[in-house]
Amino acid sequence: MSKKPYYITTPIYYPSGNPHIGHCYTTVACDSIARYRRMQGYDVMFLTGTDEHGQKIEQKAAEKGVTPKEYVDEIVAIFKNLWSYMNISYDRYIRTTDDYHIKTVQTIFKALYDKGYIYKGEYKGKYCTPCESFWTESQLDENGKCPECHRDVVEAKEEAYFFKMSPFADRIEKLLTETDYLQPKTRAVELVNNFIKPGLEDLCVSRTSFKWGIPVTFDEGHVVYVWIDALSNYISALGYENDAYNEFDKFWPADVHMVAKDIMRFHAIIWPAMLMALELPLPKHLAVHGWITFNGQKMSKSLGNVVDPLVLGERYGADSIRYHILREMALGADSSFSNEIMINRINSDLANDLGNLVSRTVAMVLKYFDGTLPEEKQSDPMDEELITMAKSLRSIVDECIDNTTLNIALAEIFKVISRANKYIDETAPWALAKDEANKPRLAAVLYNLLESIRISTSLLSAFMPTTMPKVWEQIGATAEDVSYENADKFGVLPQNITVHKGDIIFPRIDVNKEIEELNELIRAQAEKAQAEADKDGANLEPLADIIGIDDFFKADLRIAEVKSCEKIPKAKKLLKLIVNDGFGERQVVSGIAKWYAPEDLIGKKIILVANLSPAKLCGVESNGMIVAASVGEDARVIFVDKDIPNGSRLS
Ligand code: MSP
């Protein structure tokens, strides 16, 4: 009988910087699902890759003095190395610079043009000349300037192609609200209210201001908008409109596209619209997860945690990292990351619960039976609860995989592991061992423990593929014993099973010592990064024109204390602060919400530009400006010593 096809995809990543722990989540989650589906007997196609076009890549390559292709090649190698280290079992890796993908995108663009869904028009917006970028009103910084370089923007227009999305609005609304396309479905409301109800706007799908993209075949100078290029990867990778592969009919429509919330809109609205326009079937599910965050902010490298998955993996093992991120993230919510939470989780779940269960059980079989259990066993009604739990685990995990609730799957597996640990306390094998007459009972207890380990680790192996085979070696289980088919049966291991002593699978970590070492690592990394940045000043803004001291003193810079701070609901980039400038309190609005949570600022002393004329930012009055340094794309507020009195002037 031929196997049922199953197609799962991650987003394709921008190779614009090294991957961090946040990038690992989707890939590890999809890998776990792909592995589970393979165990279930599906013919799986698991796709991942890189999204290599666009202005940002072009700029970064230019900064480094290399071609865009050279630039992405280097980072793609880093991504691939990471995936291999994390034991990611992708079946295909797509690069949007691959020829076959380019052919597909060009064919799709032309087909949409021929069908009348793509038309030529004029793009109007705010243009930043130095950055050669168009911005919409809402993308501008808090001063109405370019969000990248913070210089003035001008009204400008350019010829561009547009994709008509309105014909699909009703069908998309139904897809989101009446089908189980979106997981979790609760997200449909924000999509419908924010994008569909106000009227689906036509999407600008070509650019002429930069070159690093897929050329529009019938109009020189235009390149295809990077999202049309990127989304098409899901079908070009199967051979849609190209000769590289021939698996479109077999695998399309996809079973699951998994993405994080920031790119949900593209997958929930634009991608279905493209497929509808091409008259292709729609994917079955779009699973949307939250972000791995630090203090409620999306991850960025500068926030005082080690986030390089390779560094973490080397210290704790790839499976521990996989386990931690999968266990922490609930579908539909963000999950907060810290090195400390991770280490505690590894200690409690992996070293204590699972590791101890395996090592205690194996040690007892070795100690009381020289490693081989006798055939003769004596069961007891008290065994039933553990046996029933273990036998029903597979169907619970199946359901979690169907619903993409991987954290729940892991929690359920660890319930059985905890129950088995409790069973050891209840049955007290060390007491049974004291009397030879109890040996059949003792053998039954140890057998039940080995069976519980077999079932839980066979299901766990989809999530932690590297370490589970080591457990199986210790409990003497064969590949057949730990198959999916056997995961809902109790009594699979031979009655006279032989166990083997092995290494500790998850060594306990000394939390304090480890955190100290990680902090040292962070300091060293920051120093290295700083030294590199200082070396040639290449990434720095050019120095401004010379001014006289009188000009400098026109700016009245004062020390002020942040008394309170809150987010502004309708302006995601802004924080509203009340500061004491020594004369009294005043309200200041600052565009630093991306990097700071209110609690990071309250009680701190900062530098205030105190004599700026008042301005309204998103309708909220601001009297002054908080001084911050631009570090790459990040802003860092300058905090000053608490002892400096409020109102002191900088001179
Ligand atoms: N290239 C686009 C995707 C195109 S798919 C047709 C893109 N790339 S990305 O590299 O910026 O992000 C890829 C995925 O990683 C996104 O789903 C993004 O949200 C996710 N993550 C990046 N940082 C993350 C966290 N800190 N936490 C969780 N996911 C994170 O968007």
Boltz pocket constraint, residues with backbone or C-beta under 6 A from the ligand:
constraints:
  - pocket:
      binder: B
      contacts: [[A, 10], [A, 11], [A, 12], [A, 13], [A, 14], [A, 15], [A, 21], [A, 22], [A, 23], [A, 25], [A, 26], [A, 51], [A, 227], [A, 230], [A, 231], [A, 233], [A, 258], [A, 259], [A, 260], [A, 261], [A, 262], [A, 263], [A, 290], [A, 291], [A, 292], [A, 293], [A, 298], [A, 299]]
      max_distance: 6.0
